[in-house]
Amino acid sequence: MAGWDGKEYVSQPVPQQIGSLLGIVSVNAAVSSTRIVSGPQNLLEMIKTVDMTGYDLIMLGYGTNDWGYQDETLDDMRMGLDTFKATLKSKNPNAKVFYELPMEQFG
């Protein structure tokens, strides 16, 4: 989502590519090397500072290189995503939220 392809940052990360395909303006708020509930740039801290009230569609992605941090259990991740969803819905109840499941990387 942030544009890292495993070797370098690309000029057209996934959100921009989807926006181009759909003919819409996309804003990419992705953060590399983050987690859902732990660490300095986690999703639960981000939702407090990123204004998502004006968006119709929101896509949340979680890369395979982020998956499996030892300090986040599946229950932690579930709780974090549920909290994110509840917070987002309270700020922007009409937004449609899409969750991109981690894609396998064979690089």
C-alpha positions in Angstrom: 0.0 0.0 0.0 2.8 2.4 0.8 4.6 1.5 -2.4 7.4 -0.8 -1.3 7.8 -3.7 -3.8 10.4 -5.6 -1.8 13.3 -3.8 -3.5 12.3 -0.1 -3.9 9.5 2.3 -3.6 7.3 2.4 -6.8 5.8 5.6 -8.3 2.3 4.1 -8.4 1.4 2.2 -5.2 -1.8 0.1 -5.2 -4.1 2.9 -4.0 -3.1 5.1 -6.9 -3.4 2.3 -9.4 -6.9 1.5 -8.2 -7.9 5.2 -8.3 -6.6 5.4 -11.9 -8.5 2.3 -12.9 -11.7 3.7 -11.4 -11.2 7.2 -12.6 -11.3 8.7 -9.1 -8.9 10.7 -6.9 -7.2 8.5 -4.3 -5.4 9.6 -1.2 -2.8 7.2 0.1 -2.3 7.4 3.9 -0.3 4.1 4.0 2.5 3.8 6.5 5.4 1.3 5.9 6.4 -1.1 8.7 3.5 -0.5 10.9 1.3 -2.8 13.1 -2.3 -2.8 14.1 -2.0 -2.4 17.9 1.7 -2.0 18.8 4.6 0.1 17.8 4.8 3.9 17.3 2.9 4.1 14.0 0.1 1.5 14.7 -3.3 1.6 13.1 -5.1 2.6 16.4 -2.9 5.6 16.8 -3.3 6.5 13.1 -7.1 6.6 13.3 -6.8 9.3 15.9 -4.9 11.7 13.7 -6.0 10.9 10.1 -9.3 12.6 9.1 -11.3 10.1 7.2 -14.7 11.9 7.4 -14.8 13.1 3.8 -14.3 9.7 2.0 -16.8 7.5 0.4 -14.5 4.4 0.1 -11.7 3.4 2.4 -9.3 0.5 1.7 -7.3 -1.0 4.5 -4.4 -3.2 3.5 -2.0 -5.3 5.6 1.1 -6.7 3.9 2.7 -10.1 4.4 5.9 -8.5 5.4 3.9 -7.0 8.4 2.2 -10.3 9.2 3.6 -12.3 12.1 5.1 -9.8 14.4 5.7 -11.7 17.6 4.1 -9.1 19.8 0.7 -9.1 18.1 -1.5 -12.1 18.5 -4.5 -12.8 16.2 -6.8 -11.7 19.1 -4.8 -8.5 19.3 -5.2 -7.9 15.6 -9.0 -8.8 15.7 -9.5 -6.4 18.6 -7.5 -3.7 16.8 -9.4 -4.0 13.5 -12.8 -4.1 15.4 -11.7 -0.9 17.2 -10.6 0.7 13.9 -13.9 -0.2 12.3 -16.0 1.2 15.2 -14.0 4.4 15.4 -14.2 4.9 11.6 -18.0 4.2 11.6 -18.5 6.7 14.4 -16.7 9.4 12.4 -17.9 8.5 8.9 -20.9 6.1 9.1 -21.6 6.1 5.4 -18.1 5.1 4.2 -17.7 1.7 2.6 -14.6 0.0 4.0 -12.7 -2.7 2.1 -10.1 -4.8 3.7 -7.4 -6.2 1.5 -6.2 -9.5 2.8 -2.4 -10.1 2.9 -1.1 -11.3 -0.4 1.5 -14.0 -0.6 4.9 -12.7 -1.8 7.3 -15.0 -3.5 10.0 -12.4 -4.3 
